[in-house]
């Protein structure tokens, strides 16, 4: 999303300099990742963590990105069983 079209409406995110031009913004209270900026790779763009939207279902994903170095088993992760909650511990 263009940085001019976004606004934090509550609190002030903490920032971690994850690379020379990359910045990871997160909640200073709970640690939830909020968004990522990179002035070199994504000038003027904010990469918002979609689970932080007020209504994440309103903005469905359209693609997988940044998969150049993905872990090989991720290619088949969609085939794994799904669980609504943590499985019982034995």
Residue pairs with C-beta under 8 A, 6 or more apart in sequence:
1 45
1 46
1 48
2 44
2 45
2 46
3 37
3 44
3 45
3 46
4 44
6 35
6 46
6 48
8 34
11 27
11 28
11 29
12 28
13 25
13 26
13 27
13 28
13 34
13 35
14 25
14 26
14 27
14 28
15 23
15 24
15 25
16 23
16 24
16 25
16 26
17 23
18 24
18 36
19 38
20 40
21 38
21 39
21 40
21 41
22 36
22 37
22 38
22 41
23 36
23 37
23 38
24 33
24 36
25 33
25 34
25 35
25 36
25 37
26 32
26 33
26 34
27 34
32 49
32 52
33 49
33 52
34 48
34 49
34 52
35 46
35 47
35 48
35 49
35 52
36 46
36 47
36 49
37 45
37 46
37 47
38 47
50 56
50 59
50 61
53 59
67 74
